[in-house]
Structure formats: C-alpha cells, structure tokens
Amino acid sequence: MKTYNNKAWWLVLPVFVLVAFSAIIPMMTVVNYSVQDIFDPSTRYFVGTEWYREILADPRLHDSLVRQFIYSFCVLAIEVPLGIVVALSMPRRGLGVPFSLILLSLPLLVPWNVVGTIWQIIGREDIGLYGWTLNSLGLDYNYASNPRDAWITVLVMDVWHWTSLVALLCYSGLRSIPDVYYQAARIDRASHWAVFRFIQLPKLKNVLLIAVMLRFMDSFMIYTEPFVLTGGGPGTATTFLSQTLTQMALGQFDLGRAAAFSLIYFLIILLVTWVFYTAMTHNDDKG
Amino acid sequence: MGWMAWTLPTALFFAGIAALLVVMTVWQTVSPGRERKGFLPISTSRGDRLFIGLLAAAYGHLLVLALTDWPLWIATAICVAGMTIIMKWG
C-alpha cells in the first residue's frame, strides 16, 4: 500500500520529548550508574558487570522476587474475577448508575499512604473493626506479629483499594456492547452463562487487557501501602521488591547495586507485560 | 551531562541502540516490510523481531552473569547470533 503522507508523525514529537525527559534520560542514567561504584557525583569508579553478578546471587533479591510474584498473582486472581462480577451486578440504567459509579470511585481517590494508615487502624485487634471482629470470632489475628495475617491484610487492603478500577473498566466495556447482541441471545434462548461466555467476555477482552496490565504493573511495584501498614514485616514477610530496592538505594546509599537491581526489575516488568499483551492480542491477529 | 555519570561502554551501548533504530527506520522507509510468520509462535514485523531479539539478548546476558563465570563477550557473541537468527527466520 502506498503511503501518501507521513506528516502526522510530527504530532508524536511532543509526547516523545516528554517521555524522553520522564523516562528515557533517567533510564540511561540508571544504566550508567549500574556499571559504576558511586561515592559522590565526582568520585565514581567503573566496575563493569560486578553489581549485576552480586545482585543476581543475592538471596534477598530472590526472596523478594518470589514474594512479589506470589503477591501479584494473588492480586490478579482475586481482583480481576471480582471486578467482573461487580461490573456485571451494577445497574444498567436509572439512579443506581451514578450512585454505584461514585461509590466505586471513592477508594481510588484515597492516597496510598492514607490507605495504609486506614488499614493499620482497621486491622488493630483492640479498636479496629476488621481485627476486633476476627478476634471476637475466635481467630487469633494479629497482622503485626503473624506473617500469614500480615499477608492477608495487605492483600485485602489491595483488593479494597483497586478492585474498583477493574470493575469500572469492565463496566465501561459492558456498556459499549450493542443491544443487538443481547437481542440475538434472547432469540436463541441463551443462558446467562452463554451470554457471558460468548458475548460479554470476548467484548471485554480489550478492557481486561488494560486492567490486567495496570494491576500487574501496579501490584508489582507496590511500595507505600505495605510500607505504612507493616513496614515490610513481620521480619521480611511483606518486604516486596520496591522496598528492598529503596532500602538499598536510600538506606545504604548503594547506588550502583540499586541501579543494577532497578534494571533487572524493569526487565521483568517489560517481559511479563509484553507476554500478557502478546497473549491477549494474539487472537486478534488470527481473527 | 556530568550528572548522568556517562562512561565510554554505556555511551557506546546507547549509540548502538540509537544506530539500530535509525537503520530500522531507514530500512522500513526504503523497503517496507510486512508481518510474517517464522519459527516464533506469533506473526511479527521487523520491529517486533528486533524488540524480541533485544529483550532475549538482555536476558541472555543476565543468565550468563548469573550462572557462569564466562567473560561477557561470549554472551554478546551468542546474543548477536541469536538476534541474527530471530531477524532472519523469526
């Protein structure tokens, strides 16, 4: 096919400049840092790939990585199906629509550190609704001392904060399905499950792709909420990758190692996101 | 530019990436390519294959660093060979 005009590419230039300053130039700096031992801006020594070898053999990184993958997997496994169920249960017309939309938007408006503080209080066994209720039911719940309880609380907190995002995205996807599909399904006497499986789910694919990628990336770089709630503890039970990285970069001021760590972290996110994207858009190519 | 802490190897690395992007752009302009199916499980354009090759090269280098004591040029040589295979038959 002959290309007549490529001038529209100039419209991409402002975005490219913006991304260069917000992402590409900082990323290049991180690459530069990762091959040097930096004491201060004027005192730095080239060390080659030494930091990478050290980081790749560091058990702290391995443990954080395993925790991080389990956490992101749990987040996706809970929030995506729950978000779809919530979206399917939302009203399609009437006063209930704005009411439910506002209600669902509320958790998304709460800043991360405030979410951590809210759940720090809710989870307390003496004055917190969640902690007090569980203990009253006879469960020995204490998120500050029990790793299992800390994990559950961090997960419940994330589900409380972010399921709305998945639900809102799915709701917008559901609203964009033309009514003729449902009319055809009624004529065929399709069951609720068949309508979901063969009409709604395929039509939701694109918004689900965005929801899964957003929730994966966000949960994979989670920092503030568990940091405020548990401080990464008890022990290192809820210390995820970003907290390990922050301890290394700011706590120990080990910039070279932290830069190498950041790049490995970035490569993992890049690969997983690309795999998700390719797997979910692959059928489009075939269709 | 001092704050970016440049070194000669990293400058050469980024110059190489930039040169690759320029070459790919010129190649596409002079002789537009289409998506095709090779040994990779998905249809890919030239740009897709370059991305896959670069990502595979990054992981290849990390694997060599993590599992062996080999000098890095061996990893680079393997990755260049891999990139050539992916670009030609991927």
Interface residues (C-beta under 8 A of the other chain):
Chain A: T3 I25 M28 T29 V31 N32 Y33 V35 Q36 I38 P41 R44 F46 G48 T49 Y52 R53 L56 A57 I264 L267 L270 L271 W274 T278 H282 D285
Chain B: G2 W3 M4 A5 W6 T7 P9 T10 F13 F14 P32 E35 I42 S43 F51 L55 A58 Y59 L62 L65 A66 L72
